[in-house]
Amino acid sequence: MSSKIEKWTKRRTPAEVFKLLQKSGVKAAMVEDMKDLFADPQLKYRKFWAPTYHPEVEKVHAEGPPSSFPERLLESTGRLP
């Protein structure tokens, strides 16, 4: 069975395998490497990767804050009751 699965998956990209399995009702997910994660459109849209500075390797990207808020929500509205 493993050889048949290997033969089937070898001819396809991980995204194709994922989509075909999902379409067939098989719960599946892609295993992504860092290159895939940096290119992920949802992570880009959400500005997940935050550039930061490391003293030895200089500019690197790390996980950004888990959430963000519009500036107007962070403005002080006065003293709390």
Secondary structure by P-SEA (a helix, b strand, c coil): caaaaaaaaaaccaaaaaaaaaaacccccccccaaaaaacaaaaaaccbbbbbbccccccccccccccccccccccccccc
